[in-house]
C-alpha cells in the first residue's frame, strides 16, 4: 500500500490567495479555479470585472491539467500543430493555456486553472499560486 500527498483546505486557500495577489498586482480581472487530482472543482473565485465566461473556462483548464497531469497548453499546442482530431478526446474540455497541474514527487495533487487575460498571463497567475506551497 502506498501513501500519497493530498491538498488540504489550507493549501487551497494559500494557492488561491497567491494567485489572486498575482492577478491584482498586474490589474488582471480573472477567474481562478482549483481542482483535485481527478479534476473535481475545489475552489472557484471570480475577481471583480472578470468576464462571465471565465467562470466556465478556468475550471475546464484545471480539470484538463489535473486529468492529463500536464499543462493544458500541451493540448493547445497539439491542436495548433494540426492534430484537429484531438478535439474529440473524451473528458478534455479546457485545451487552452492557463491550466497548470500541482505536482509533487511525480504525482498530481490537483491543478489550477485561470481565465480572463492572455493565456500566458493566465498560466503566470496559476504558477504564482502553486509556488506559494513550495512545489
N, C-alpha and C positions, 0 to 999 in steps of 0.2 A: 504494500500500500504506500502511496506517495502522499507527502504533504505538499500543499501549494499555498501561495500567497493569494490574498484577495483584497480588493479595495474595501475600505471601511468608510463610513459616512464622513469621518474627519478628513480622510484623504480626498473624497469627492468635493467637500466644501473648500478645501485648500486649493485644489485644482481649479475649481470654478472661480474662486476669488483671484487667483493669479492670472487666469485667462481674462477675467473682467478688467483687472488692473492694466493689462497689456492693451486691451481694446480701448479703454478710456484714455490711457496715456497718448494714444495715437488718434483719438477722437473718431473711433470707428464704431458705428452702430451695428451690432451683430447679435446673433443668437448663438448660445453656447450649449452644446448637448454632451452629456457624458453617459456612456453605456457600459454595461458589464461585458465579460468575455463572450457572452452569447449574443451580444448586440441589443440587449434589453435596456431600455431607457431608465437611467437612474437620476438624471438631473437635466432640467431644461430651463434656460434663463434667456429671456429676450430683453436686450437692453433698449432703453428709450430710443426711438427712431429707427430701430431695425425693421427691415421690410417684413410684412406678414409671412411671405413665402419662406423666409429664412427659418421660421419655426418648423417647417417641414423638411427643409434641405439639411439643416445641421444634424438632426437625429439620423437621417439617412446616411450621411457621411460617417457618423460614429458607428452605426450598425455595420456598414461595409468594411470599415477599418478593423473592427473587432472580429468579425467573421473571417476576414481574409488574413488577419494578423500582419497587415502591411498598410502603408499609407494609401488612402483612396486615390491619390494621384497616379499610382501604378495602373489602375484600371482606366483612368482618363487617358493616359499615355498609350495604352494598348488600343483603345478605340481610335484615338487621333492618329495612330500608326497604321490605320486601315483595317483593323480586325473588327468590323462592324457587327459581326455575328455575336460578339461578346455582350452586346446589348440585351441578348436574350438569356443571359445567365440567371438562373433562379435565385431568388432572395437577395440579389445585389441591386441596391437602389441608388445609392449616393456615389456615383462614379465620377466625382469631381474632386479636385484637390481641396484639402481642408479637413480631412478625416485622418487622425493620427492614432495608431494603437499605443496602448500603455503596456510596455514590455518589461519583464524582469526575469533574468536568467533564462531567456529563451521562451518564456511563457507569457501569453497575453492575459492581462488582468482586466482589460476593457479598452475603451477608446474615447477620444474627444473629437467631436465634430463641430466645426464653426462655419457659419454662413452669414453673409451680409456685405462683405467687401470683396476685393480681388482675391482669387483663390489662394495666391501665395501669401497674402496677408491673413486669410483665414487660418492657414497652416501655421503661420508665425504665432498667432494667438493660441492655438491648440498646444503647440510645443512649449510656449511660455507657461501654460497651465501645468503641463506634465512635469516640467523642470522643477517645480516647487517641491515635489515629493522625492526628488533626488534620483530620478530614473532617466 
